Structures are given as structure tokens and as C-alpha cells.
Amino acid sequence: MKPKALVSWSSGKDSAFALHHARLAGELELVGLLTTVTSSYGRVSMHGVREELLERQACAVGLPLRKVSIAPDGSAEDYQRVMRLELMSARDAGVTHVVFGDLFLAELRAYREEQLAQLELHAVFPLWQRDTAELARTMIAGGLEATLTCVDPRRLSGSFAGKRFDAALLEALPAGVDPCGENGEFHTCVTAGPMFAQPIAVRGGEVVERGGFVFADVIPT
């Protein structure tokens, strides 16, 4: 029997492509998606994606969704506590691994591994240290469709919020901005790709600035 794994699902391109590669590798039985949702907003934390769209993603992926609710003003300790409880529940149900879409941030990887090790769980990083420019092009060529839903204007102009993650966007990114936004320049919402059974129809919505970030709404239709 294959080890059971959850996918840490941000609603964005990296977690989606990590899921895709984990499926292609065939070494794990993927049994669910794990996502943090900011309770007051009803949206995926940091990405700003509506819960309705998140649930449609889970349906298109074909996996059940585990939602962890966090407060918008919650501390790191609060986050760790609720995530620990959810992971303990998953572990008790037979889960032994968690798949992440991280690319090259070593400190973040070490943090994840340390937190999981405390629960006797294992982290898996299918995309680790892939060249991000090449990876971005591979995602697009493979049929992945995504929208920039959150932009950090300290790193990238807020005018990029709401733009499609495509070849034109890669060409337009300023020097020093990672093509996959791995340094926090931007976050995305995936609506089509090889990890989905069918694409999700969406339309663009309002663009707002909140908490020092620029968010673009993506509305399922």
C-alpha cells in the first residue's frame, strides 16, 4: 500500500503543480487537500481566493478538502495550534505525508519539516530547486491557467494584480522578480491545468488594497 498524503493547497499554481507531479510519480496515495481560510473574509489566506472557488478547485482535482480556519489577526502561535490539531486528525486517519509546492526557500522548508516531524509526519517537495523560469514556462505550456490574485506592491507593481499568469506576464516581470513569485512578490489562483478534470469558469472582479497588499477578486461563474 502506498503512504497516504495530504496536499498543502494554497489555491495557487505551485501547490497545484506539486500535486500534479506527485500524481505522476505515483509513490503516494493523495487523499485530500489542506487549506487555511481566513474566517472573517471567507477566503484562502494570503491568496484572497473565495471559498466557493476553493471548493470548485477541490471538485476539479477530485479530492476532499480540509479547511483550517484562522483569524485575520491571529498570531503565528494560533496558526501553529490549529494546524497541529488538523494534522493530528489527519495522522490519526492514516496520513503519513504532506506535499508542498515550495521551490527554494530553505528556511521555510526546514520549518515545515520540523513541524511535521513533531507529529511523526513527513514533508514532500516535488518541485524543490527547479529553475523557476523554466518551471513557469513548463506550467504554462502544460495548460495551467492562473490569475494573480495577490501582489506585494513593495516587490511588484500592484498593477499586476488580476493579470493572467502567462508568457506575456513572464516577459513583463521586472528584473529581480522571481518568475514564480517564490519570494512573495505575488500569489495566484489556478482555474485550469493537467491536475483538474475540467477547467473552472471565472471572471475578474474588484481590485482592492488591504493590509499592504493588492488583491484581485476572481469570481466563479
N, C-alpha and C positions, 0 to 999 in steps of 0.2 A: 504494500500500500504506500502511496505517495504521502509525504508530510502535508498536513493541511496548512494553508496560508491565507491571511488577510492581505489585501492591498491597501496601503495608506493612500487614500484617494482625495486629492485636492480639488478635483473637477478640472484640472488643467492638463496640458499636453504631456508633461514629464511623467506624471503618475499614470496617465493613460498609455503612454508608450512603454513604460516599465511593465504594466500589466500585459501588454501585447507580447513583449519579449519573454516574460515569464511563461506565458502560454506556449510560445514557440519552443522554449527549452523543454517543456514537458516534465520537469522534475518535481513540480509541486501541484497539489490539488488546490486551486483557488476557490475559496468558499465564501468570500464576502468582501465588501468594500468598507473601509473605516474612514469616516469623515468628521471633522469638527465643524459645528454650526454655531454661529453667534446667536444666542437665544433672542435678544431684543430685536434683531434685524431679520431673523429667519433666512439667513444667508450663510454660505460657506465662508468660514473665517479667512480673512485676507483677500480671497478671490472675489468676494462680493456676489457670488452666484446664488440665484434664488433656489430655495429648497425644491420647488416644483421642477426646475430644470435638473437639479441634482438627482432627483428621483427618476427622471426620464433617462438620465445617463445610466443609472444602475439597471434600469429595464433594458436598455440597449446593449449593455455589457452582458446582461444575463446573470447577475449576481445579487444576492441580498445586500441591503445597505444597513450598516451600523452607524448611527448618528450620535456623536458625543456633543452635548450642549454645553457651551461655555458662555460666561457673561462678557459683555464688551469691555468691562473694566476689571476683569479677573486678572489675578497675578499669575506668575509662572508656576507658583506652588499649587494654585487652584487648578490650572491646566494639568499638571502632573498627577494630581489626585484623581480627577475624573477620568483621565486617560488610563491610569493604572487600574481603576475599577473595571473599565470596559475591557482592557486587555486580560485581566484576571478572569473575567467572564468568558472571553474567547478561549483562553487557555483551558479552562475547565470543560469547554465544549470540544476540546481536541486540537485546537490550533497550536502549532509549534513555531511558525514563521510569520514574519510580516515583510511585505515587499514595499520598497520605497523607490521614488523616482529621482533621488539625489544624484548629482553629476560629479561634483568635485570639491565640495566644502567639507574638508576633513574634520573640522571641529563638530559640525552638525552630525556627520556620520558617527563619530565617536560617542556623541551624546545619545543618539538613538540606540547604539549597540549597548551602551552602559545601562540605559533604562530598561531595555528588553532583557538583558542578562539577569537583572534583579528578579525577573519573573520566569527565568529559565526559558525565555523565548529567543529566537534567532532573527537577525535582520538580513535581508537580501537586497542587493543593489544591482539590478540588471543593466543599468546604463552607466555604471561607475567609470569615470575617467574617459568617457567617449569624447572625442573632439566635438565641442558644442556647435561649431559652424557646420561641420559635416552632419552631425546629428539633426540639426534643424532642417537642413536640406533633405535628409532622408525621411524625416517625418512628413514634410510637405509632399515629396514625391510619392510617398506611400499612401496618400489620400487623407491624411489627417487635416481636419479643418478646425480652426480655433480662433477665438477673438480675444484681444487684450482687454481684460475686464478691470484690471487694477494697475496703475502706473505710479511709481515713486518719482515725483517731479524733481527731487533732489538729484536723481540719477538720469532721468529721461524726461523729455518734454511731455507734459500732460496731454498734448495734442495727439499723442499716440493711443490714448485710451479709446477703445471702440474699434480700432483698426483690426483687420484680419491678419492672422499670423501666416504670411505667405512670402513668396520670393520677393515681391516688391517691398514688403516691410523689412526683410533682411537687408536689402540694398539701402534702405533709408536710415537704418540704425546708425547713430553716430559712432565714431571710433571710441573704443573703450567700453561700449555696452555689450554685454555678453549676448550672443545670438539666441540663447535660450533663457535669458533673464535670470541666470542662476545666482547672481549677486543681489537679487531683489529688485532689479530695475522694473520688472513687470511680471504680472501673473495672467493666466489665460483660462478660458473655458472651452473645452472641446465639445464639438457638436457632430463630428463625423470622423471616421477613421477605421482602420482594419480591426480595431478592438470592439467595434459596435456592430450589432446585427443590422441596424438601419440608422441612417442619419436622423438628427433631430432638427426639425424646422424651427427657426428662431427669427426674430427681428431685433434691430437695435433699439435701445431705449435712451433714457436720460443719462447725461454725463454730469457727475457732481463731484465736488471736492469735500472730503470728510476726513478728519483726523490726520491731515497732512498728506493724504493720498488722493489720486483722481480715479474715480470708479465709473465704469461704463456699464449700464444695465443691459443684459441680454435676456430677451423675453421669449419664452416658448410660445409657439403659435399652433 
